[in-house]
Structures are given as structure tokens and as C-alpha cells.
Amino acid sequence: MCGIVGYIGKDDIKNRLLDGLAELEYRGYDSAGIAILQESDLSIYKATGKLENLREKAKEYSSGDTFGIGIGHTRWATHGKPTEANAHPHFAEFSYVVHNGIIENYSEIKKELTKKGCSFLSQTDTEVIVHLFEENLKEHKNTLVAFEKTISSLKGAYAILLITKNSPETIYFAKNGSPLIYGKGENGIYFASSDAPLIGSASEVVYLEDGEYGYATNSEEKFFLDFKELNPEFKKLHVNKTFAQKDGFRYFMEKEIYEQHQILLETMMGRVLEHDIVFEEFDAGILVGVESIKICACGTSYHSALAGSYLLERIAKIRTHVEIASEFRYKEPILKESELFVVISQSGETADTLEALKIAKASGLKTLAICNVDNSSIVRLADFTILTRAGIEKGVASTKAFATQIMVLWMLSLFFAKFKGHLQKSDIKKELHKMIESAASTKVDEKLHERLKKLSKRFLHGHGFFFIGRDIFFPLALEGALKLKEISYLHAEGYPAGEMKHGPIALADSELFTIALMPKNLLFEKIKSNVEEIAARDATIAAISPICIDSADDMIYIQNSDSYMVEFFEMMVVLQLFALEVSIRLGNDVDMPRNLAKSVTVE
Ligand code: M6R
């Protein structure tokens, strides 16, 4: 995830851009850069790391009150390391671009452009955009036509701002898949990846839709879709600063739950193709000599590891064993070089997980990190990394990071299955559809959220919660219980539904709350019997299922799909919202629950 901003006007352009980027730093802070064009004079500054480094670098520059245009970018590295050369804006001879998203066909474009004599300074996918634009301009002589030709050659997701000395008062913009907002205010025209930088500056905004593009100057603005001019709908921007940071949500956790459907697409982007599954980070050779997989992680990441083990065994048919990192590190584990050692971590800094990784490396195992933070200690140490691309997660209770970890593990299972010959191209196509459906199923349905808000008031007391599920829904039950514990401080346990009869069912009475995960597509009859056994002991049961469960006191319906993974992702959202609403009713600080920290770098 990256953030982009743009400004047209004469109100201290440099600071407008830098302040806008500060609001977008949550989207990434691997590097930042700005480019300002005033009366054909171009100034460009880039710095690696946090925005303050860029501020320092650009401190001598003053935009004064001369009219000008500018673009800026804050980066969450996807293609190419977080170096200054890879920082945006990227440029060709006389044009500059910032981009959020991934250009999937950049290698092909790059090859073509290289043949024509273009040379590239960065390893990014973005740089092709600006070279392609200048090539198109040579041919078509008209900047808008060249821009149109350029964006119509791009595959993938993008929000783009482009400036060129050829038309020094204009910003060209385009949106497809990544967010872009156009704003107008008393002091100029603004662009940004989210509302936050626009608050207090723009009074009305257009939330651009996919496929829309256009250009703006101080006196003219044009919007297009499919080469036809549009009259976009401007909306008033009312929200205040504090509200904006959370994009109107009450808590970061809530915002992060709501953005999962978009984030999951970013996780898949460029990796799941129609007939293939690829990881640019490594090839299938990673599996040569590997007989089994061991995964180590903590907390939520441990739950996704457990869920992943079901997928890896079922889909890729590779024996997979999961361990809690803090247990693993002191048990004097017997490790085999034929084991692929995988660690999962949102932060990449969790001390126990890092230590487990060191042990595996010292024992000569191949190591793979599934991580959300590039350049973190875990990423730097592992032989291979898959970045989950969840973007910065601010809520201490992990939500979108979990969702992306599951998606990565699912993709990895397919990738390994393909290598081992367990998956045909036609199967990949089917899985791709399921993945897209799964991502879509995490889009929060407002009615469901309202229902959970109401329901939550019945679950504020009692002597505890059991979250129960079977198969891959057991780790999801563990995760549902952890979410509730972390932010509501109520006692909750995740349990395999079939195991209740071996002891915990003794706790069952009307004050025991059971949240039952009952997918239609996986062991439905089995879990139904387990729930009936608990209901017969008078426990209070809330069932999450597409099917009406007679023995349940409350039903939370999910959509009727044909895939248990779609059901998994939809239930995940239900559990996250449920914990959120219980916590809010109890008056707790959802984003900063007591006793916890986002990144646990101590033992
Ligand atoms: O950054 P990591 O994924 O390594 O963190 C592991 C756990 O500390 C983390 O998942 C923790 O359990 C979260 N607070 C869960 O919401």
C-alpha cells in the first residue's frame, strides 16, 4: 500500500504536499518523495524511511507564493527494495509520476521500452508508466492522448498522478483499483489516496471510480471514462481531522475490518492469475528436497498458521506441523533439513517468532517468512518472504493482517499443489473465483453489523464463552475467542467442537455462551450434532451459519455459498465485529486494550 497526493495552486506547495503525506503515512513509510513544477522549474526530493527524512532533505526549498503544481508519494515497498532510487516520483526525460497499486504487465512494457532505447533507474513497476507516456507523446504529440494511450496499456491496479514539463500547469490523473480522491477548495485543487489529507483544505470532493481519468489545471478540470467526458458528482467534505484519520470509523479496528475486502485483492494482485499462481519472491524450486513443513508463530499469526496447516495438507498434500513459537524455542526441537520452516508474523518483530527462525536457520533449514512489514527483522533474516500487503495495522487486535495471512497460505497451498502435480490449470481458475468471492464476502454488510450491535448487549455477562468449530473452523474459533478476550476482557476459549464432550461440556448451563461456527460446506452434520449436545445442557447458543439451526438461541446468518473458504472469510468478519461491539458496549479502549502492545519484541 502506498499513498499519493497532488496539489495545484499557490499556497506553499511543498508544505501542502508534505502535510498531505503525513496523513497517509499509515499506508507505508519505506520512502517518500515530492516533485514540484513552478514556471517550468522542476524540483524533486526523495528520501528513504519516514517522512521526517524527506522534510529534512527538502527544508531549504521554499515554494513561495508562486503558482505551481506538485505530486507526492509515501511508499510501502512491493516491487524493489525501499531505496531512494525506488522512491517515487519516478521520472523520464521531462515527466514525473506517482503511483499506488501494482502494474502487473510492467515486465512486458519494460521489455518493449528497453528495445526502443529507454533506460530505467529503478526496480519498480511504476517507472514504466512515465517512460511509456513520453514514448506515446512522441507519437501522438497531444498530452491527453498520450496519457490515455498510456493508461489503456496498463494492467493491474493504479491510482496515478502525472505531471510533465510539456504541459506545466496540469496534473493528469487516473484511477483503477486503488483509491483516488479529487478535491477542490478555496486555495486550489487537491488529490489524495484517502480523505485525511483533504480535510480542512478541500470543501468538495469526487471519489473517483475505477476506469476514470482526466486532467486539471487552475482553471479547467476534465473527467473521462472510456474516452467520453463525464460530469462527476462532487460531495461536501464535512468531517473533522480526528474523524478523518479513522476515515469516519469509531476505531482503527473497525476501519481495518471494513477495508479487508479491498486489502485481500491487493494481497492477491499479480500472484493469482487466471490460470496460474506465481510468487515473484521465489519459484517452485523452494520445494526441492522438502518433505514436510513446520510453521511457527504467536497469537493471531499462530491461528492463521493452524488454519494454513489444514490447507497445506488438504490442497498441497504436504505434511504440516504448527508450533507456538515461545514453546518451540525451548523444547530442543529435532529439526530435519527436509522440512521447510515457515514463520508468520504481522510485525516481523515478535521476539519469540524471530528466535524460532534463528534456530531453524542455524539448523540449516530453508526458511520462509509470511510477514506484513518489509525490512522487519524477520524479513531480513528469512531466506524467502511473502509480504501479506495488509498495509499498516493500527488496532492492537489484529484483523486485516489475519485475513491476508490466510489468503497467502491459501495461495501458497495452491502454488505447492501445482508444483507437486495435484492441481490442473482449470482447478486454478476455479480457486481464483473462490478467492475473489472470499474477498468480496468480507465486505461488511451494514445490516449484519447492525444486527451484531444489537446482539452484543446480550453477551456482556455470563461465566464465559466457548467458540467452537471443526476442521479449519477450529483455528477460526480460536481467533474469534482471542479477539473477544483481547478487547472485551471476557473469558473466552476456542475449542474443537468434537472435543467438547471430552470435558468442557461439564461447564454448560444457561450462563455459558457458545458461539458455533457452522459452515454448510464442511462437516455440517457433525457440528450440528455437537451443537445439539451442548444445547441439550441448556447452554446459550449463537450459531453462525447460512442454514437455520433449530437448537440455537440466536442465528447470525451468512450468505449461502458453495465454498467453505467463502464461509470462513465471512464468519471471520462476523467474529471480528462481534468482539468489537461487545468491547464498545463495555466501554473499553478498542484500539489500545489494556496490557497489550501491537508488537511484542520481548520474551
Ligand atoms: O506481529 P505478530 O503477528 O508476530 O504478532 C503476534 C501476536 O502478538 C499478535 O498476533 C497478537 O496476538 C495480536 N494482538 C492479536 O490480535
Residues whose N, C-alpha, C, O or C-beta is under 5 A from the ligand:
A	BS01	M6R	C298 G299 T300 S301 I344 S345 Q346 S347 G348 T350 V396 A397 S398 K598 V600
